[in-house]
């Protein structure tokens, strides 16, 4: 019964449209699919439990970088995007959780001074499994690993360049690792998360670089329903390639400070976060992300 329920959950999300792109590699390679912040949706679920998380992220920037130094303005004055996600998970057992994530960009916008371009639509679906390698109630320690496959989703739009389309147009592989150590008597939790996103080449022979995301969280109970969280995240992206050649103005290394609050109301969690880059290094000459903020809403209950 549990296996059938999990398969039904995935089938509800796995219908997707044929992807089509225009033949131009234009716009700024900013934005991307940064993993959603917060600590609610990262571990395995208990046997028979269901979890639904919806999240919204807004990112914007108007600053150019060469390496780790600010640079002169380029052809694009500024950019912003709105991103929405839905993550559904089900605990097959206490050790194994299956998840399906659907992503979409309601709007990706770039201002070219004399004109502007805007795109939007479905982005991707990620189907993954997480397995608990070790768990100790006494020591409040957990190690979990995950593996998933990403499928591109998009409506057809032949009038937009690569970096303004809502989807990369490429399949991908996602690897995840999660470590947790708690100190219940002090109301403290320490969490380390790593995620690697590996991208295939799309039908335009464009390949986005591999992304390595590592986050360290410190979570402290303020009172029973409210938790304060400080996240330090490192985002390292290798350079993209086009027609088999390295795309020089892509990839980089960013360190981000992300303060967060999580509030519990019954079976619901509400989280808010703000991303502020502490350090930026961009390969070549790029339009940088200046800041982001996000909201998460999570509902969890026992189904079977």
C-alpha positions in Angstrom: 0.0 0.0 0.0 2.8 2.4 0.9 4.7 1.7 -2.4 1.5 2.3 -4.4 0.9 5.6 -2.6 4.4 6.7 -3.3 4.1 5.8 -7.0 0.9 7.7 -7.3 2.6 10.7 -5.7 5.2 10.6 -8.4 2.8 10.0 -11.3 0.9 13.2 -10.3 4.1 15.2 -11.1 5.9 13.3 -13.8 3.8 14.5 -16.8 5.9 17.1 -18.6 6.0 19.0 -21.9 8.5 18.7 -24.8 11.2 21.3 -24.3 12.1 23.9 -27.0 14.5 26.8 -27.0 15.6 29.6 -29.3 19.1 29.3 -30.8 20.6 32.2 -29.0 22.9 32.1 -26.0 22.1 35.5 -24.5 21.3 37.3 -21.3 23.2 37.0 -18.1 23.9 33.6 -16.5 22.6 34.6 -13.1 19.8 33.2 -10.9 20.0 29.4 -11.0 18.4 26.9 -8.8 19.8 27.4 -5.4 18.5 24.8 -2.9 15.7 26.1 -0.8 16.8 27.2 2.7 15.5 26.2 6.1 15.9 23.0 8.0 12.3 21.6 7.8 12.5 19.7 4.5 16.0 18.0 4.7 15.8 14.8 6.7 14.0 11.5 6.3 10.3 11.1 7.3 9.1 8.5 9.7 7.2 5.5 8.4 3.8 6.5 6.9 4.3 10.2 7.3 3.6 12.7 4.5 5.1 16.2 4.0 4.3 19.0 1.6 6.4 22.1 1.4 5.8 25.1 -0.8 8.4 27.8 -1.1 8.9 31.2 -2.8 12.2 32.9 -3.5 13.0 36.3 -4.9 16.5 37.2 -6.1 17.9 40.4 -7.7 21.1 42.1 -8.7 22.6 45.0 -10.6 26.3 44.7 -9.7 29.0 43.4 -12.0 32.1 41.5 -10.9 35.5 40.5 -12.4 36.8 37.9 -10.0 36.2 39.2 -6.5 36.2 42.9 -7.5 33.3 45.0 -8.6 33.4 46.1 -12.3 31.8 48.5 -14.7 28.2 48.1 -15.8 27.6 45.8 -18.8 24.9 45.5 -21.3 22.3 44.3 -18.8 21.4 46.9 -16.1 19.7 44.6 -13.6 17.9 41.4 -13.2 15.4 39.7 -10.8 13.4 36.5 -10.7 10.5 35.0 -8.8 10.8 31.2 -8.1 8.1 28.8 -6.7 8.6 25.3 -5.6 6.5 22.4 -4.4 8.1 19.5 -2.5 6.2 16.3 -1.6 7.6 13.6 0.5 6.5 10.2 1.9 8.2 7.9 4.4 8.3 4.4 3.0 10.0 3.3 6.2 11.8 5.0 9.1 14.9 4.8 7.0 13.7 5.6 3.5 11.9 8.6 2.2 10.8 9.3 -1.4 10.3 12.9 -2.7 9.2 14.7 -5.7 9.9 18.4 -6.3 8.3 20.7 -8.9 9.9 24.0 -9.7 8.7 27.1 -11.7 9.7 30.6 -12.4 6.7 32.9 -12.6 9.1 35.5 -13.9 12.7 35.8 -14.9 13.5 39.4 -15.9 16.6 41.2 -17.4 16.8 44.9 -18.3 19.1 45.6 -21.3 18.8 49.4 -20.9 17.2 50.0 -24.3 14.8 47.0 -23.9 14.0 44.3 -21.4 13.2 40.6 -21.7 11.0 38.5 -19.4 10.3 34.8 -19.3 8.4 32.4 -17.1 7.1 28.9 -16.8 7.8 25.5 -15.4 11.5 24.7 -14.6 12.0 21.1 -13.5 10.9 18.1 -11.6 13.3 16.3 -9.2 12.5 12.8 -8.1 14.7 11.6 -5.3 15.1 9.1 -2.5 16.8 9.6 0.9 18.2 6.8 3.1 19.1 7.1 6.7 22.6 5.6 7.2 22.8 6.1 11.0 20.5 7.4 13.7 21.0 7.6 17.5 18.2 8.9 19.7 20.5 8.9 22.7 23.2 10.9 21.0 20.8 13.0 18.8 22.9 12.2 15.8 21.8 11.4 12.2 23.5 10.7 8.9 21.3 10.6 5.7 22.2 10.4 2.0 20.1 11.1 -1.0 20.1 10.6 -4.8 17.8 12.1 -7.4 17.2 12.7 -11.1 16.1 16.1 -12.5 13.9 16.4 -15.6 13.5 19.7 -17.5 10.1 21.2 -17.8 9.1 24.2 -19.9 6.5 25.7 -22.2 7.8 26.4 -25.7 9.2 29.9 -26.2 11.4 30.5 -29.2 11.9 34.2 -28.6 14.0 34.2 -25.5 17.7 33.6 -24.9 19.1 30.7 -22.9 19.4 32.4 -19.5 16.0 33.9 -19.5 14.1 30.7 -20.2 12.5 29.1 -17.1 14.3 25.8 -17.6 17.9 24.8 -18.3 16.5 22.3 -20.8 18.8 19.6 -19.5 18.6 16.5 -17.4 20.5 16.3 -14.2 21.7 14.2 -11.3 21.5 15.4 -7.7 23.5 14.0 -4.8 22.7 14.9 -1.2 24.2 14.4 2.3 22.8 15.4 5.7 24.4 15.3 9.1 22.6 16.4 12.3 23.7 16.7 15.9 21.3 17.9 18.6 21.6 19.1 22.2 18.0 19.0 23.4 18.8 20.2 26.9 20.2 23.4 25.5 17.7 23.8 22.7 20.4 23.6 20.1 20.9 21.8 16.8 23.8 21.7 14.4 23.2 20.6 10.8 25.5 20.1 7.9 24.1 19.7 4.4 25.8 19.1 1.1 24.2 19.0 -2.4 25.8 18.4 -5.8 23.9 19.3 -9.0 25.3 17.7 -12.1 23.9 18.9 -15.4 23.8 17.2 -18.8 24.0 19.1 -22.1 20.7 20.5 -23.5 19.5 20.4 -27.1 21.4 23.6 -27.9 24.7 22.0 -26.8 24.8 24.2 -23.8 25.8 22.7 -20.5 25.5 24.4 -17.1 28.4 23.8 -14.8 28.2 21.5 -11.8 27.0 23.1 -8.6 28.4 22.2 -5.1 26.3 23.6 -2.2 27.4 23.2 1.4 25.5 24.7 4.3 26.1 24.7 8.0 23.1 25.5 10.2 23.0 26.5 13.9 19.4 26.3 15.2 18.3 27.6 18.6 14.9 27.4 20.2 13.8 30.9 21.2 10.6 29.5 22.7 8.5 26.4 22.1 7.1 27.5 18.7 9.8 29.7 17.4 13.3 28.7 16.3 16.1 31.0 15.1 18.5 29.7 12.5 21.8 31.0 11.2 23.0 29.4 8.0 26.5 29.8 6.4 26.4 28.5 2.8 29.1 28.0 0.2 28.0 27.8 -3.4 30.7 26.7 -5.9 29.8 26.4 -9.5 32.1 25.2 -12.3 32.1 27.0 -15.6 29.4 26.3 -18.3 30.2 25.1 -21.8 28.8 25.8 -25.2 29.4 23.8 -28.4 32.1 21.9 -26.4 34.0 25.0 -25.4 34.2 26.5 -21.9 32.0 29.6 -21.4 34.5 31.9 -19.6 31.9 34.3 -18.1 30.2 31.7 -15.9 30.6 29.9 -12.6 32.3 31.1 -9.4 32.5 30.8 -5.6 30.1 32.5 -3.2 29.8 32.5 0.6 26.4 33.5 1.9 25.0 34.4 5.4 21.3 33.5 5.8 19.5 34.3 9.0 16.2 32.5 9.3 13.1 32.1 11.5 10.9 29.1 11.8 7.5 29.2 13.5 5.3 26.1 14.3 1.5 26.2 14.3 0.2 22.7 14.9 1.1 20.5 11.9 2.4 23.6 10.0 5.8 25.2 9.8 6.4 28.7 8.4 10.0 29.8 7.7 11.5 33.1 6.4 15.0 33.7 5.4 17.3 36.4 3.9 20.4 35.6 1.9 23.2 38.1 2.0 26.5 37.3 0.1 29.6 37.8 2.3 32.1 36.9 -0.4 31.8 36.7 -4.2 34.2 35.4 -6.8 32.9 35.2 -10.4 34.8 33.7 -13.2 35.3 36.2 -16.0 32.9 39.2 -16.1 29.4 38.6 -14.7 26.3 40.2 -13.4 26.1 39.1 -9.7 23.3 38.2 -7.4 23.1 40.9 -4.7 20.5 39.4 -2.3 17.6 37.0 -2.0 14.7 36.3 0.4 12.4 33.3 0.7 9.4 32.0 2.5 8.6 28.3 3.2 5.3 26.7 4.2 5.4 23.1 5.4 2.6 20.7 6.4 3.3 17.3 7.8 1.0 14.5 9.0 0.8 10.7 9.3 -1.2 9.2 6.5 -0.8 5.4 6.7 
